[in-house]
Amino acid sequence: MIEEITSYAAGVLLLAGALFSLIAAIVLLRLPDLYTRMHAASKTGTMGAGLSFLAIALTAFDGPVILRAIVGFIFLMLTAPVSAHLLARAACLVGYKPSNLTELNDFARDRSD
């Protein structure tokens, strides 16, 4: 009984993860510049992979597999936003201009460096 419930829950998590990953792929094609693409892809891609990790942890009845899936989920949630921020900052520092459709940050004009 419990195995059947966990199988259905894992299926729902996998479908949700696949949906988030599909949205991330579509967003990469639709948004106008690096900054908006990176923001949206890092959020939805991280969520899609994270839900897949949770589905793995839910269906595995082996302690080390569950531990690895949870550690992978935590690592992904901690590193993906930081790496997206660093890539956006690097693009900004080398002078990559955002699209005309992108709303500019008011704080960037106040900086003196």
Residue pairs with C-beta under 8 A, 6 or more apart in sequence:
6 58
6 59
7 59
9 58
10 55
10 56
10 58
10 59
11 55
13 51
13 52
13 54
13 55
13 58
14 51
14 52
14 55
16 48
16 51
17 47
17 48
17 49
17 50
17 51
17 52
17 55
18 48
18 52
19 48
20 44
20 45
20 47
20 48
20 51
21 44
21 45
21 48
21 49
22 48
23 44
23 48
24 40
24 41
24 44
24 45
24 48
27 37
27 40
27 41
27 44
28 37
28 40
28 41
31 37
31 40
32 99
32 101
32 102
33 98
33 99
33 101
33 102
34 88
34 91
34 96
34 98
35 88
35 91
35 98
35 102
36 98
36 99
36 102
38 84
38 87
38 88
39 84
39 88
41 84
42 80
42 81
42 83
42 84
45 80
46 76
46 77
46 80
46 81
49 76
50 73
50 76
50 77
53 69
53 70
53 72
53 73
53 76
54 69
54 73
56 65
56 69
57 65
57 66
57 69
57 70
57 73
60 66
60 69
92 108
98 104
